[in-house]
Amino acid sequence: MTAFGEEKYSTSETSNEGQPSSFWDLLFGAPDNPFLPDFIQPIADANGGVAITIDPLGLGEGRIETERDTVRFVAGLEGEFSNGWSYEISANYGRFEQNTFNSNALINDRFLAAIDAVTDPAPGQAACRSSGETPATTTPFNIPAYDPGYFSFTPGDGTCVPLNIWAGATGITQSAVDWVTRPTNTEVTIDQTVISGFVAGDSSDYFSLPDGPIDFAAGFEYREESSEALFDSFARGILPAGSPFGEGTLLSDVSGNSNLLFRPALGNANEVGEYDATARARC
């Protein structure tokens, strides 16, 4: 009889830096937006506003970090009986974990509210138009697809921070970045357990046929697998505290959107599943 075993562990980390999103169509600037450059103002006044084909530059340089860990253990016994029959029995366990961290995921309704700025007459400084009685807006060609509305905050609650996208990275303040973005985390776990064994030999101890003993092999295997994927609450469309629809409300129940982040038409849901199987074989 011989005992055997194996242990494996591997880990990897990757980091990717870039802008939070890069799939916006025209972003609108109304004539009364205080962030419009002077040379654009006459065009905005004459046409009821202007639009810019610019990605949300300078929003903290989005960073996506992915960590992967894999571990595997195998242990078993193998050998041969005194009559020459061979055998083996083993157990195998493996686990894979992946953690994806996004430092600056863009919150769709907040971003569109923040870039729609006006001048607050009292302090004479830029403020969000949504602080007043104003309908929510989207992009001219609805890219990304979005059902306009205020979902992650309540207009007039004083939380909205105006965002200047008309001066490039120099116009972006950290307070605006903190309000229109959110760190998110996605966790994926996969587990596998396998128990197997076999015995092989011949019938010479008991009987033989004219052409000799009968060779045989018999074995079994039990396999169990499970997986779990957990997404950020904003990615799942769960409304936060301060939402006009109430904390914990599902976004898809009150709008045509499925999540609060970029490309809100795409739905995400936590996923959990498992199965097991048993196999036997004789020959």
N, C-alpha and C positions, 0 to 999 in steps of 0.2 A: 504494500500500500504506500502510495506517495501523496503527500499533500502539496497543493500548488496554490499560488495566489498571484494577483496582479493589482497594482494600484496606479491610477493615472490621474493627474491633475494638470489642467491647462488654463491659462488666463490671458486675456487680451484687452487692451484699452485703445480706443481710437477717439480722435477729437477732430471735429470739422468746424471751421469758423466761416461765417458768411452772414448775409443779411437775413432777417427773420423770414421774409417772404419776397417773392420776385415775380408774381403773376397778377399784378394789378393792371387794370386798364386805366383810363383817364381818371385822375383825382381832381375834384372840382374845387375851384376857389371863387366864392361869391364876390361881387364888387366891394362889399363892405368888410372883407377880410383884411385885418390890419397888417397881415404878414406879406401881402402882395408887394413885390418890388415896384418902385416908382415907375419904371419904364413899361410895366405891364398894366398899370392902373387905368390908363386911357382905353386900352383894349377891353378890359373887364367892364368899364362903365358903358362902353358902346355896345357890348354884346351880352350884357346880363351875366357876366362872369367868364372865367377862363378855366381851362383844364390843363393839367400837366401830366406827361407820361413819364413819371418818375417812380422808382421803387422807394419805399420808406427808408431813405438813407440815414445812417447814423444811429439806428435804434439799438445802440449798445453792442453792435457786432455780435449777432446771434452765434451761440456756440452749442454744438450738439456733441455730447460725450457718450460713448457706448462702452460698457464694460460687459465682458462675457467670461463666465467661469464654467468649466466642465470638470466633473469628478466622476471616476468610475472605479469600482472595487469588484474583484472576482476572487472567489475562494472555492476550493473543491478537493475532492479525493479521487484518485484513479489507481487502478491496480489490477491484479489478476488473482482469481481463486486458485486453489490447489489443483483443480481439475482443468485449468487452462482457460476458463471463462474470464473475459476481461470486463471491466466496469468503469464507470465514471459518474460522479454526481457533483454538480456545481451550482453556485448561486452568483448572480451578476446583478449589481445595482449601479445605476448611473443617474446623474442629475446635471441638467444644464440650466444656467441662470443668465438672463440678459437684462441689463438695466440701461435704459436710454434716457439721458437728461438733456433737456432743451432749455437753455438759460433765458431765452427771450421769445417765447411763443406769442404771436400777435393776437390780441383780443379784438375781434372784428368790430363790434358795435362801439367799443371805446375808441378805436382808431378813427373811425369815420366821424364820430362826434368831436374828437379832439382836433381834427384838421379843419372842421367847419367853425372857424373862429370869428368873433366880432369884437368890437371895442365896448367894454363896460363903461358907461358914461360917468359912473360915480368915481372910480379911481382913475379912469382914463387908460386902463390897461386891457390887454387882450383877455378874452374870456370865451368859454364855449357857448355857442348859440343854443345848445341843448339845455342850458340853464334856464331858458325861458320856455314859453309855450311854442315849441317848434317840432314839426314832424321829423322823424329820422330819415336819413338819406342813404343812398347807395351810389355805386359808380355808374356812369352813363350807359355802359353796355352790360351792366350787371355781371362783371367779372372781377372777383369770383361770384358765383350765384349766391344771392343773399336776399332774404325776406327782411326789409328794413324794420327796425324797431330798437327800443332801448330795453335790454334784457339783463345785462350784468350790473347795471347801476340805475338809479332813479334820477331822472333829470331834475336839476335844481337842488340836489342834495349837497352840493359844494365839493364833490369829489373830482369832477372832470377838470383835467389840466390841458389847456390849449397847446397844440403841437404845430410848430412852424416847419412845413416841408418845403417852403419856397426859398430857403437860404442854404439848402444842402445840410451837411453834417453840422455846420456852425450854428444853425438855428435850433437844433435839437437840445432840449434841456433834460437832465437826468430825471427830474420830477415827472416830465411828460412820458419818458420812456418807462418809468416805473408804473405809470397808470395804464398805459396801453399794451404792456406786455406782461407776461407771467412765466415763471419757471415751471416746467412740466416734467413729469417722470413717468415712464412706461416700464413695467416689469413683466418679464416672461419667464416662466419656469416650466421645465419638462422633466418628469421623473419616469424611470423605467426599472422594473424588477423582473428578472428571469431566473427561474429555478428549473434545472433540467438534469436528466440522468439517462443512462443506457446500460444494458448488459448484453454481451455477445459471446456466443460459444457454439457448441455442437451437441448432438444427442448421444455421443459415444458412451457416456456414463450409464445410459439407460437402454439404448437400442441402436442398432445400425441396420440399414437397408443393404441389399446386395451391392449397391454402388458406394456404400459407405454411410457414415452418419449424416444427419441433417444439420446444416448450419442454420443459425438463427440470430436475430438481433431484435431487441425490444427496447423502447425508450419512451420518455414522456417529457413534456415541457409545459411549464406554466409561465405566462407572461402577463404583466400588469403595467399599464402605461397611464399617465395622467399629465395634463397640461393646464396652465393657468396664464392668462394675459390680463393685466390690470392697467387701466388707462387713467389719466388725470381727469378729475371731475369736470373741468371745463371742456375737455375733449369729448366727454360723454354727454355734454349738454345739461349738466345739473346746475341750476341757477344758484349763485352765491347769496350770502347775506347782503342786503341792500338792493336786491332786485325788486322791481315793482310788482312782480308776480309771486313773490314769496320764496324764501330760501328753501332749496331742495326740490323745487318744481322742475319737471323735465321740460327742456326748451322746446322739443318737438310737440308738446301738448299745447303750447301757446303761440307757436309760429311755424313757418315752413322750414325753419333751420333745424339742424341736428346737432351741431356743436357750436361752442362760443368762439372757437379759434379760426385761423385762416381756412378758407374753403368750408364755410359753415354748412353746406349742403351734405357733406360727407358725415355719415354716422359712425360712431365708435361705441362699443359695448364691452364690458368685461366678459371674458370667455373662460369657462371652466369645463373640463371634460375628462373622462377616464373610461377605460375599458380593460377587461381581462379576458384571457383565452387559455384553454387547456388543450393540449394535443397529445395523442398517444399513437404509437406506431409499432407494428410487429411485422417481421418478415423472416 
